[in-house]
Amino acid sequence: MQPKSGANGTAVTEFILLGLVETPGLLPLVFVLFFFAYLLTVGGNLSILAAILVEPKLHTPMYFFLGNLSVLDVGCITVTVPSMLGRLLSHKRAVPYGACLTQLFFFHLLVGVDCFLLTAMAYDRFLAICRPLTYSTRMSQMVQKILVAVSWACAFTNALTHTVAISTLNFCGPNVINHFYCDLPQLFPLSCSSTQLNELLLFAVGFIMAGTPMALIVTSYAHVAAAVLRIRSVEGRKKAFSTCGSHLTVVGIFYGSGVFNYMRLGSTKLSDKDKAVGIFNTVINPMLNPVIYSLRNPDVQGALWRVITGKRSLT
């Protein structure tokens, strides 16, 4: 996609990303922190994926979705952090117009799939706890694959829609972005043409992409909570809630940071607070997910230990 010429100026061919800090003395520290955060995130999520693949106990629908989520987390951080590290090393802040839109597309694609997968995981917990007798048929391998395929298809449509929509805007004046990656809230203020339709599109599609999954997640867990409260055994309740606690934590962090990020579209100036939310979306969330899902899960912990030590499961 090529930038269009504006009526009052020359078309922008590149954007200048200011990054996280502008103080030269802090750049090496930022590089080291984000380099190790990237290694930890990729290593942690690939370890979770390896544990799921090699451990027979984890060959269940819940861990099938978790394995897909781990792949997405690796993708989300890879879309943003390596390019930022490359700019820190080269001391070049310019990003070509096409590269900026490509980053935007893949970021929305992966986050969109993440959104639908979290919904599929909530539906899985609903079936496992509220419909245990028909769980194996309702959540068969075919159903799992269909849910993942539909998630990718919907997210692809969403990402392509926003990328095509923003490519119709004219960028003919300022091209400096006070952030470390390209996204819609960062690009809208730089447009020479009206972004009203684009913002309306973002809210409308966002309602479908985020609002609908969130409503389904809340509905699923409302039924789960009602079913768990009917369990007389305290140990039974604890076990049922423990299988849902990790997922609810991830959902809360994911939606909390996402809503804050996109509800500030009316702001004309990006602040350090926006950068902090960006770090949360692209780095902290993917890095925390392996910790959250393995912290109170003895099956995952055991599988991870066998992956690290090279031992095979006895079952």
C-alpha positions, 0 to 999 in steps of 0.5 A, spaced: 500 500 500 502 506 497 501 513 501 496 518 498 498 525 496 495 530 501 491 536 498 496 541 502 502 537 502 507 531 500 505 524 502 508 521 508 513 515 506 515 514 513 514 515 520 519 517 526 518 512 532 520 516 538 521 510 542 520 509 549 525 514 552 529 520 548 535 520 553 541 517 550 543 514 556 537 510 558 537 507 551 542 501 553 538 499 559 532 499 555 535 495 550 537 490 555 531 490 559 526 488 553 531 484 550 531 479 556 523 480 556 523 478 549 527 472 551 523 470 557 517 471 553 519 466 547 522 461 552 516 461 557 511 460 551 515 455 547 516 451 554 509 451 555 507 449 548 513 443 548 510 441 555 503 440 552 506 436 546 510 431 550 505 430 556 499 425 555 496 428 561 495 435 557 492 432 551 485 435 552 481 441 549 483 446 554 491 445 553 490 445 546 487 452 546 493 454 551 498 451 546 495 456 541 495 461 545 502 460 547 504 461 539 500 467 539 503 470 545 510 469 541 507 472 535 505 478 539 511 480 542 515 478 535 511 483 531 513 489 536 519 488 540 525 486 535 523 491 530 524 496 536 531 493 538 533 493 531 532 501 531 535 502 538 542 498 535 542 502 529 540 509 532 535 510 526 527 511 528 524 512 521 519 506 519 517 506 512 509 507 511 508 500 508 512 497 514 508 501 519 501 498 516 504 491 516 506 491 523 499 494 524 495 488 520 499 483 524 498 486 531 491 486 530 491 479 527 494 476 533 490 480 538 484 478 534 485 471 534 487 472 542 480 475 543 476 469 540 481 463 543 480 466 550 472 465 549 473 458 546 477 457 553 471 460 557 466 455 553 471 449 554 470 450 561 463 451 561 462 445 557 467 441 562 463 443 568 456 444 566 455 439 561 460 434 563 456 428 560 456 431 553 463 434 554 467 429 549 462 430 544 461 437 544 468 439 544 471 434 540 478 435 536 474 437 530 470 442 534 477 445 537 480 445 530 473 449 527 473 454 533 481 455 532 480 456 524 474 461 525 478 465 530 483 466 525 478 468 519 474 473 524 481 476 526 484 476 519 477 480 516 478 485 522 485 486 521 485 487 514 479 492 514 482 496 519 489 496 515 485 498 508 481 503 512 487 507 514 491 506 508 485 511 505 487 516 509 492 522 507 498 523 511 501 529 508 504 533 514 507 531 521 510 524 521 512 523 528 509 518 533 511 518 540 511 511 541 515 504 540 510 501 535 505 503 530 497 502 531 491 506 530 491 510 536 498 513 534 496 514 527 489 517 527 492 524 530 497 524 524 492 524 518 491 530 514 484 527 512 478 526 517 478 520 521 471 520 524 469 514 519 475 510 521 474 511 529 467 509 528 469 503 524 474 501 530 468 502 535 463 498 531 468 492 529 471 493 536 464 492 539 463 485 535 470 483 536 471 484 543 464 486 546 461 479 543 467 475 546 466 478 553 459 477 553 460 470 552 465 469 557 461 473 562 455 468 560 459 462 560 462 463 567 456 466 570 453 458 569 460 455 571 459 459 578 452 457 579 454 450 577 460 450 582 456 453 588 451 447 587 457 443 589 457 441 596 464 438 597 469 444 599 475 440 595 470 440 589 469 447 589 476 449 590 478 444 584 473 447 580 475 454 581 482 453 580 481 450 573 478 457 571 482 462 576 488 462 571 483 463 565 480 469 568 486 472 570 488 472 563 482 475 561 482 481 566 489 483 564 487 482 556 481 486 556 483 491 561 489 494 558 486 493 551 480 497 553 484 503 556 488 503 550 482 504 545 478 508 549 483 514 548 482 515 541 480 522 542 486 524 545 491 528 541 497 527 544 500 521 546 503 520 553 508 516 557 501 513 560 500 510 553 507 507 552 506 504 559 499 501 556 503 499 550 508 495 554 503 491 557 499 489 551 505 487 547 510 485 552 507 484 559 501 480 557 505 475 553 510 474 558 505 473 564 501 468 561 506 462 562 507 464 569 499 465 570 497 458 567 503 454 570 503 457 577 498 453 580 497 447 575 501 441 578 500 438 571 503 443 567 509 444 572 511 437 572 510 437 564 515 443 564 520 439 569 520 433 564 521 438 558 527 441 562 530 435 564 529 431 558 525 425 562 519 422 559 512 421 563 511 414 565 503 415 563 
